Amino acid sequence: FGMNKILLLTLSWPSNSNSNLYKDLMREFKNQGHEVYVLTTLEKRFGNENSVENDEGIYVHRIACGNITKTGFVEKTISLLKLNRLLIEANKKVFADVMFDLIIVSTPSITFAPVVKILKRKNDAFIYLLLKDMWPQGAVDLGVIKKFGLVWRFFRRYEKSMYKISDKIGCMSKGAVDFLLLNNSKLSSNKVEVCPNSLAKYKSIDSNSSDIYTTYNIPTDKILFIYGGNISLSHGIDFLLDCIRTVKGNKKIHFIIVGSGTHFENVKKIILRDSLFNVTLLDRLPSNDYQKLLSISDFGIALLNPRYKVPQFPSKIIDYLKLSKPVLAITNKNADVGRIISNNGAGFCIDSYDINDFLSIIDKICSDSYNIKIASHNARALFEREYTTKTSYDVIYHSYLRSLDDR
C-alpha cells in the first residue's frame, strides 16, 4: 500500500529520550514504513514559542498554549478551548502542503472536535479516535461537574461532535466499548472497537538495579508491592493506606508508593501518625530510577476510584505487564481491567473495596513463592499477546485499509 502520511493529534508528547504509549505507537507506525507527524502542545510553564523537532524521524510540531496539566479545572478548560484556534492556525502554516491519509486523535481532549473537522475536510483523511477517557462523564463521577448542568451540556456537545467526525473509535477494553455504546444510542456499533493501550516490546531498562535498594532504603528480603502515579483521592489511595495499615504486622511484605498529587502531604502525615514502617513514600523520581524500582518489585498496584462509572484501564498496568510484574488491581465493579488480569492469571483483583479480600490475596501471595513466579510469567505472556504496539498498530491500520475498500 506504499507509504502513508500519518498525523497524531495529542496533548502529551514526551521530550528527549523519554517515552509514553503514544510515542511507542508512532514509532511502530514509522518502523512499518509510514511518514509520521505529531501536532502537540507546549504548555506555558515550559515555554511560549512554537517549535519543530525531528524526534527519531518523527516530525513533532509543538504549539505554545496555556497550562493544561497540573492546573485547576478552570485554567485547564480555558486553555483547551483556546487551543483549537491555535491548532487551526498552526495547521494552515505548518501543514499547508502536507496531505494526511490517516489522522489519529488521542483523548483526553474531546475539545479537539473543531480542528479535527477542518483537518478531515482538508485531507479527506480517515479519523481514528483513541478514546482513553470519557469526558464529561469522568468529571461527573468525581463530582467536579453536575450531570445535565450547563458545563456538562457544553462538553457533551463537543463529545458527541467528536464521535460523529471520527470514522472509528478505539476503546481500551470490551467494558469501555459496551459503556460507550450504552451511553450514546446514536453511535453505530460498527464504529467502535477495542484498541488497547500498548507499549513497544523491547525491554528498555538498566539491568544493574542493585544500587536502588540502598539509594531509597528499600528492604532486600521482602515481597515488594509498588504503586506509582497520581496520589490523589480520586485514585482510591485511602483504601490502599487502610490495607497497608491492616498488614503492618506482616514481616514478609513491604510497599512502595511513588508519585505526586494533591494528597501527597496527607499520605505522608498518615504514614507518620500510624507509624506505617512497612511502606516507603517517595516523591516523583527520575524515569530511570522509577524503572529500576519497578524492576526490583514483585507486584505492581493499580488503583481505581470506586466512584468511576466509566470502565478505566490505567496505562501503568501495561508498564507492569511489560516487565513481567503481576498486578494487584484494586478496581470497581464497573471496570473490567481487574477481571482481565485475574482471568489471565497475571495477578489478583479486588473490586469490592473489602479489606478481607485484600487479606486473603496477601495470604495467597505469602504462602507460596511459586504463586508469584507463575503470575509473573503470565503477566509477560499477556503483554506479548494483547498489549504490544504491534497489536494496536494492526487494529488501527486494518480499520484504515478496510475504509479504503468501502470507498
C-alpha positions in Angstrom: 0.0 0.0 0.0 3.0 2.3 -0.1 3.9 4.9 2.5 1.0 6.7 4.2 1.3 10.1 5.9 0.0 9.8 9.5 -0.8 12.6 11.9 -1.2 12.2 15.6 -3.0 14.9 17.4 -2.2 14.7 21.2 -1.8 16.7 24.3 1.2 14.8 25.5 4.4 14.0 23.7 7.4 13.5 26.0 10.5 15.4 25.2 14.0 13.9 24.6 14.6 10.3 25.2 11.5 9.9 27.5 8.7 7.8 26.2 5.0 7.1 26.6 2.4 4.9 24.9 1.8 7.5 22.1 5.5 7.7 21.3 5.8 4.0 21.2 2.8 3.6 18.9 4.1 6.3 16.5 7.5 4.6 16.4 5.7 1.4 15.4 4.0 3.3 12.5 7.3 4.7 11.4 9.0 1.3 11.6 6.2 -0.1 9.5 7.3 2.4 6.8 4.9 5.3 7.2 5.7 9.0 7.4 4.7 10.3 10.9 3.8 13.8 12.0 2.7 14.9 15.5 0.8 18.0 16.4 1.1 18.6 20.2 1.2 21.2 22.9 3.9 23.2 24.7 2.3 24.4 27.9 3.1 27.9 29.2 5.2 26.7 32.0 7.6 25.0 29.6 7.9 27.9 27.2 5.9 30.2 24.8 7.4 29.6 21.4 6.1 27.2 18.8 8.7 24.6 17.9 9.5 21.9 15.4 11.7 19.0 16.2 12.8 15.8 14.5 12.3 13.0 17.1 14.0 9.9 15.7 12.5 10.6 12.2 9.1 11.7 13.6 8.2 15.3 12.8 6.9 16.9 16.0 5.3 20.3 16.0 4.7 21.9 19.4 2.1 24.6 19.7 2.6 27.1 22.6 -0.6 27.3 24.7 -1.9 27.8 28.2 -1.4 25.2 31.0 -3.5 22.1 30.7 -1.9 19.6 33.1 -1.1 20.2 36.8 -3.5 23.1 37.0 -7.1 23.9 38.2 -10.3 22.9 36.3 -10.9 26.5 35.1 -7.5 27.2 33.7 -7.4 23.8 32.1 -10.8 24.4 30.4 -9.9 27.8 29.1 -6.6 26.6 27.7 -8.2 23.7 26.0 -10.9 25.9 24.4 -8.3 28.4 23.2 -6.2 25.6 21.9 -8.5 24.8 18.9 -7.8 28.2 17.3 -4.1 27.8 17.9 -4.1 24.4 16.3 -6.2 25.6 13.3 -3.7 28.4 12.7 -0.8 26.1 13.1 -2.3 23.6 10.7 -2.6 26.3 8.0 1.0 27.3 8.3 2.7 24.0 9.2 0.8 21.6 7.0 -0.1 23.8 4.1 1.4 21.4 1.6 1.1 18.0 3.5 -1.8 15.7 2.9 -2.6 13.1 5.5 -4.1 9.7 4.9 -4.8 8.8 8.5 -5.3 11.1 11.5 -5.1 9.6 14.9 -6.6 11.7 17.7 -5.9 10.9 21.4 -8.1 11.8 24.3 -8.3 13.2 26.8 -9.4 16.0 24.7 -12.8 15.9 23.1 -12.5 19.6 22.7 -10.3 18.9 19.6 -13.6 18.4 17.5 -13.4 21.8 15.6 -9.8 21.3 14.5 -10.4 17.6 13.6 -13.3 18.7 11.4 -11.1 21.1 9.5 -8.3 18.5 9.1 -10.7 15.8 7.9 -12.2 18.1 5.3 -8.8 19.3 4.0 -7.2 15.9 3.8 -10.2 13.7 3.1 -8.5 11.6 5.8 -9.6 8.6 7.9 -10.1 9.8 11.5 -9.2 7.3 14.3 -10.1 8.3 17.8 -8.2 6.7 20.6 -10.7 7.0 23.4 -8.8 6.8 26.7 -11.1 8.9 28.8 -14.8 9.5 28.5 -15.3 13.2 29.3 -17.5 14.8 30.7 -18.7 11.6 32.4 -15.4 11.2 34.2 -15.8 14.6 35.7 -19.4 13.8 36.8 -18.2 10.6 38.5 -15.7 12.6 40.6 -18.3 15.3 41.4 -16.4 18.0 39.6 -19.4 18.9 37.4 -23.1 18.1 37.6 -24.8 15.9 35.0 -27.2 17.8 32.8 -25.7 21.1 34.2 -24.5 23.9 31.9 -20.9 22.8 31.9 -21.8 19.2 31.3 -24.1 20.1 28.3 -21.3 22.3 26.8 -18.7 19.5 26.9 -21.3 16.8 26.0 -21.8 18.7 22.7 -18.1 18.6 22.0 -18.1 14.9 22.9 -21.0 14.0 20.5 -19.4 16.1 17.8 -16.1 14.2 18.2 -17.7 10.8 18.0 -19.6 11.9 14.9 -16.5 13.1 13.0 -14.5 10.0 13.9 -14.5 7.2 11.4 -13.5 4.7 14.0 -13.3 4.8 17.8 -10.8 2.6 19.6 -11.6 1.9 23.3 -9.2 0.4 25.8 -11.3 -2.7 26.7 -14.5 -4.5 25.9 -16.1 -2.9 29.0 -15.4 0.6 27.7 -16.9 -0.3 24.3 -20.1 -1.5 25.9 -20.3 1.6 28.1 -19.7 3.9 25.2 -22.5 2.3 23.1 -24.9 2.2 26.0 -24.5 5.9 26.7 -24.5 7.0 23.1 -27.5 5.5 21.4 -26.8 7.2 18.0 -23.4 5.5 17.7 -23.2 2.5 15.4 -21.5 -0.5 17.0 -19.6 -0.9 13.7 -17.8 2.3 14.5 -16.4 1.1 17.8 -13.7 -1.5 18.5 -11.2 -2.5 21.2 -7.8 -0.8 20.7 -5.9 -1.2 23.9 -3.1 0.8 25.5 0.2 -0.6 24.3 4.0 -0.3 24.6 6.9 -1.3 22.5 8.0 -4.9 23.1 11.7 -4.3 23.8 12.9 -4.0 27.3 14.5 -0.6 28.0 15.8 -1.0 31.5 19.2 -0.5 33.1 19.9 -4.1 34.2 22.0 -3.1 37.2 19.3 -2.2 39.8 21.0 -3.4 43.0 22.1 0.1 44.0 18.5 1.2 44.0 17.8 -0.6 47.3 20.5 1.5 49.1 19.5 4.8 47.3 15.9 4.6 48.5 16.4 2.5 51.6 14.2 -0.4 50.3 14.4 -3.7 52.2 16.0 -6.5 50.1 14.4 -9.5 51.9 10.7 -8.7 51.4 7.9 -9.2 48.8 7.7 -5.7 47.3 4.4 -4.1 46.1 4.8 -0.8 44.2 2.2 1.9 43.3 3.4 4.6 41.0 1.4 7.6 39.8 -1.1 10.2 40.9 -1.5 10.5 44.7 -5.0 11.9 44.9 -8.3 11.0 46.5 -9.7 10.3 43.0 -7.3 7.3 42.8 -8.6 5.4 45.8 -5.3 5.9 47.8 -7.1 5.9 51.1 -8.2 2.3 50.7 -4.6 1.3 49.9 -3.5 3.0 53.1 -6.1 1.1 55.1 -4.8 -2.1 53.6 -1.2 -1.2 54.4 -2.3 -0.4 58.0 -4.0 -3.8 58.3 -1.0 -5.8 57.3 1.5 -3.8 59.4 2.4 -6.9 61.4 3.3 -9.0 58.3 7.1 -9.2 58.2 7.2 -10.7 54.7 5.9 -7.7 52.7 6.7 -4.1 52.0 5.0 -1.3 50.0 6.5 1.5 47.8 4.3 4.5 46.9 5.9 6.8 44.3 4.3 9.9 42.8 2.9 13.4 43.4 -0.5 14.9 43.6 -2.9 16.7 45.8 -2.9 14.1 48.5 0.8 13.5 48.8 1.4 15.5 52.1 -1.7 13.9 53.6 -0.4 10.4 52.9 3.0 11.4 54.4 1.2 12.5 57.6 -0.9 9.3 57.8 2.3 7.2 57.4 4.0 9.1 60.3 0.9 9.2 62.5 0.2 5.5 62.3 3.9 4.5 62.1 3.5 2.5 59.0 7.1 1.3 58.8 6.0 -1.2 56.1 5.8 1.5 53.4 8.3 3.8 51.6 6.8 7.0 50.3 8.8 8.7 47.5 8.2 12.0 45.6 8.3 11.9 41.8 11.5 10.2 40.6 13.7 10.4 37.5 12.2 8.0 35.0 15.3 5.7 35.1 15.1 5.3 38.9 11.4 4.6 38.7 12.0 1.9 36.1 14.7 0.4 38.4 12.2 0.3 41.3 9.7 -1.4 39.1 12.3 -4.0 38.1 13.0 -5.0 41.7 9.4 -5.1 42.8 7.3 -8.3 42.8 3.8 -6.7 42.2 2.5 -3.5 40.6 -0.6 -2.0 42.2 -3.3 -0.4 40.1 -5.9 1.8 41.8 -9.3 2.9 40.5 -11.7 5.2 42.3 -14.8 3.3 43.5 -17.0 6.2 42.1 -15.9 5.8 38.5 -18.7 4.6 36.3 -16.6 4.7 33.2 -14.6 1.4 32.8 -11.0 2.6 33.0 -7.7 0.9 32.2 -4.8 2.6 33.9 -1.8 2.8 31.5 0.6 1.9 34.3 -0.8 -1.7 34.1 0.9 -2.1 30.7 4.2 -0.9 32.3 3.9 -3.7 35.0 3.0 -6.4 32.5 5.8 -5.5 30.2 8.3 -6.0 33.0 6.7 -9.3 34.0 5.2 -7.8 37.1 1.9 -9.3 38.2 -0.8 -6.8 39.0 -2.7 -6.2 42.2 -5.7 -4.4 40.7 -7.9 -2.5 43.2 -10.7 -1.5 40.9 -14.5 -1.1 41.0 -17.4 -3.2 39.7 -17.7 -1.1 36.5 -14.2 -1.7 35.3 -13.2 -5.0 33.5 -9.5 -4.5 33.9 -9.3 -6.5 37.1 -11.1 -9.4 35.5 -8.8 -9.3 32.5 -5.8 -9.6 34.9 -7.2 -12.4 37.1 -8.7 -14.4 34.1 -5.3 -14.4 32.6 -3.6 -15.4 35.8 -1.5 -12.2 35.6 -2.3 -11.1 39.2 -5.2 -10.5 41.5 -8.2 -8.3 41.6 -10.3 -6.7 44.4 -13.3 -4.9 43.1 -15.2 -4.8 46.4 -13.1 -2.3 48.4 -13.2 -5.0 51.1 -10.2 -5.4 53.4 -10.9 -9.1 53.8 -10.5 -9.7 50.1 -7.1 -7.9 50.3 -6.0 -10.0 53.3 -6.9 -13.3 51.6 -4.9 -12.3 48.5 -1.8 -11.3 50.6 -2.2 -14.6 52.3 -2.1 -16.5 49.0 0.9 -14.5 47.8 2.9 -15.0 51.0 2.1 -18.7 51.4 3.9 -19.9 48.3 6.5 -18.0 46.2 5.6 -20.2 43.3 2.4 -18.2 43.0 4.5 -15.1 42.2 6.6 -17.0 39.7 3.6 -18.2 37.7 1.8 -14.8 37.8 5.0 -13.1 36.7 5.3 -15.5 33.7 1.6 -14.9 32.8 2.0 -11.2 33.1 4.6 -11.0 30.4 2.7 -13.5 28.2 -0.4 -11.4 28.5 1.6 -8.3 27.5 3.0 -10.0 24.4 -0.4 -11.4 23.4 -2.5 -8.3 23.8 -0.6 -5.1 24.6 2.3 -4.5 22.3 2.3 -1.6 19.9 2.2 -4.1 17.0 -1.3 -5.2 18.3 -2.6 -1.5 18.3 -0.9 -0.8 15.0 -2.7 -3.8 13.4 -6.1 -2.7 14.8 -5.8 0.9 13.6 -4.2 0.2 10.2 -6.6 -2.6 9.3 -9.5 -0.3 10.1 -8.0 2.3 7.8 -7.4 -0.3 5.0 -11.0 -1.6 5.3 -12.2 2.0 4.9 -10.4 2.2 1.6 -12.2 -1.0 0.4 -15.5 0.6 1.3 -14.9 3.8 -0.7 
